[in-house]
Amino acid sequence: MKGFMFPRTPTGQGTVLPPPPWHYSGQLLTFEYRTDVDAVKAHLPPGVELADEDPGAVGLIWADWQSCGDDFSQLVDPVRSQYKEVFLVVRCKYQGETYTRCLFIWVDKDFAMLRGILQGYPKRLGSIYVTRPVTVGKAGPRLQTGGTFGATLAVNERRVAEGVFTITGESESNGFVNGHPMLHHRWMPNIEIDGRDALNEVIASAGSDAEIGATFTGDFELNLIESPAEELHLLPVREKIGAYWRDIGVTWRQGKTLSRNNL
């Protein structure tokens, strides 16, 4: 049976994902702020510790991606390559090393969700919008001082986050919270539903072949909205750090298992 994940069929034509490497090109709109350290700690599983420096720092990131496999066939069928996501990351420490960890993430396409679950991201579906920059006309901001962007996230038809970013100048940095290899867990309960896990791994991964384009910094406002079925508001904005807009390209090839528990 052919196919990288599922469905696996005699031809493999209908599989959701091509095999890695996966190539990404897109734009990131990053809001960094400080929240309650105890709130970050509460979201770290046993064995994962707070970062030594600035443990309450958070990054909430809107991303507009185009992605493809190594045969690039998705690019001429753009419904299979284009998607948006919003993810919240913190910094943490595991076995003496500092990592970035994604606590929450939402995407708007099934292939992006499945790909993230393989990588250890806790992906869910959401409705995601971010203002696009323009080079002609009046229906959008320019990538220059004064350009203003909006970003929204709704989950189950309830808005849970909204932000506004206004460029103040160019930047060499895109922030620091999302600047380390990722540390994630991959969990899957036993089919017997007996309180044990069939899959329980700690994994790390990072991108390669990164290309960095235009990067800007600016002022921002960020509002996290309480929802009865979400937890994003439990990491509230206590102090603003900075906000950034960046063009980026990166490739993901594989991760690494750091520990495996058969429970």
PEJOPE-V930066 format. One record per residue. N is the residue number from 1. SS is DSSP state (H for helix, E for strand, - for the rest). PHI is phi as a letter, one per 20 degrees, with the letter a starting at -180 (NA if undefined). D_CENTER is the distance of its C-alpha to the mean C-alpha in whole Angstrom. Layout:
N/SS/PHI/D_CENTER  N/SS/PHI/D_CENTER
This chain:
1/-/NA/31  2/E/d/29  3/-/p/25  4/-/f/22  5/-/d/21  6/-/c/23  7/-/f/25  8/-/e/27  9/E/c/30  10/-/g/33  11/-/d/32  12/-/m/28  13/-/f/28  14/-/e/26  15/-/f/23  16/-/f/20  17/-/c/18  18/-/f/20  19/-/f/20  20/-/f/18  21/-/f/18  22/E/d/15  23/E/d/15  24/E/c/12  25/E/c/14  26/E/r/12  27/E/c/12  28/E/d/10  29/E/d/11  30/E/d/10  31/E/d/13  32/E/d/14  33/E/b/16  34/E/d/18  35/-/c/18  36/-/f/21  37/H/g/21  38/H/f/22  39/H/f/19  40/H/f/17  41/H/g/19  42/H/f/20  43/-/e/16  44/-/e/17  45/-/f/19  46/-/g/22  47/-/n/22  48/-/d/19  49/E/d/20  50/E/f/20  51/-/f/19  52/-/f/23  53/-/d/22  54/-/l/20  55/-/f/19  56/-/e/18  57/E/f/16  58/E/c/12  59/E/c/10  60/E/d/8  61/E/c/7  62/E/e/8  63/E/c/7  64/E/d/11  65/E/d/11  66/E/c/14  67/E/c/14  68/E/a/17  69/-/e/19  70/-/f/22  71/-/e/24  72/-/m/22  73/H/f/24  74/H/f/21  75/H/f/21  76/H/e/25  77/-/c/23  78/H/f/20  79/H/f/20  80/H/e/18  81/-/c/16  82/E/e/15  83/E/a/12  84/E/c/10  85/E/b/6  86/E/c/6  87/E/b/4  88/E/d/7  89/E/c/8  90/E/c/11  91/E/d/14  92/E/b/16  93/E/c/19  94/E/b/20  95/-/l/23  96/-/n/24  97/E/d/21  98/E/e/18  99/E/c/14  100/E/e/11  101/E/c/10  102/E/e/7  103/E/e/9  104/E/b/8  105/E/b/6  106/E/c/8  107/E/c/9  108/-/d/12  109/-/c/14  110/H/f/15  111/H/f/14  112/H/f/11  113/H/f/11  114/H/f/13  115/H/f/12  116/H/f/9  117/H/f/12  118/H/g/14  119/H/e/11  120/-/n/11  121/-/f/8  122/-/e/9  123/E/f/9  124/E/c/11  125/E/e/13  126/-/b/13  127/E/d/14  128/E/c/12  129/E/c/14  130/E/b/15  131/-/f/18  132/-/e/19  133/-/f/21  134/-/c/24  135/-/d/27  136/-/c/30  137/-/m/31  138/-/d/30  139/-/e/27  140/-/r/25  141/-/e/24  142/-/e/25  143/-/e/23  144/-/a/25  145/-/g/26  146/-/n/26  147/-/f/24  148/E/d/22  149/E/c/19  150/E/d/18  151/E/b/15  152/E/c/15  153/E/c/13  154/E/c/15  155/E/c/15  156/-/l/19  157/-/m/20  158/E/d/20  159/E/f/18  160/E/c/16  161/E/b/15  162/E/b/16  163/E/b/16  164/E/c/19  165/E/c/18  166/E/c/22  167/E/f/22  168/E/d/25  169/E/r/25  170/E/f/23  171/-/b/21  172/-/e/21  173/-/d/18  174/-/d/14  175/-/n/14  176/-/c/14  177/-/f/12  178/-/e/9  179/-/d/12  180/-/c/13  181/-/g/13  182/E/e/10  183/E/d/12  184/E/c/12  185/E/d/15  186/E/d/16  187/E/c/18  188/E/b/21  189/E/f/24  190/-/g/27  191/-/f/28  192/-/f/31  193/-/l/29  194/-/d/31  195/-/n/29  196/-/d/28  197/E/d/25  198/E/f/25  199/E/c/22  200/E/b/21  201/E/c/20  202/E/d/18  203/E/c/16  204/E/c/14  205/E/b/13  206/-/b/12  207/-/e/13  208/E/c/16  209/E/l/18  210/E/f/16  211/E/c/18  212/E/d/17  213/E/d/19  214/E/f/20  215/E/c/18  216/E/c/19  217/E/d/19  218/E/a/21  219/E/e/22  220/E/b/19  221/E/c/20  222/E/c/17  223/E/c/18  224/E/d/17  225/-/d/19  226/-/f/20  227/-/c/20  228/-/f/22  229/-/c/20  230/-/c/17  231/-/c/16  232/H/g/14  233/H/f/17  234/H/f/18  235/-/d/16  236/-/f/18  237/-/f/19  238/-/d/22  239/E/b/22  240/E/f/20  241/E/d/19  242/E/r/18  243/E/c/16  244/E/b/15  245/E/c/15  246/E/b/14  247/E/e/15  248/E/b/14  249/E/c/14  250/E/b/13  251/E/c/14  252/E/d/13  253/-/d/17  254/-/a/17  255/E/d/16  256/E/c/18  257/E/f/20  258/E/e/21  259/E/b/23  260/E/c/24  261/-/d/25  262/-/e/28  263/-/d/29
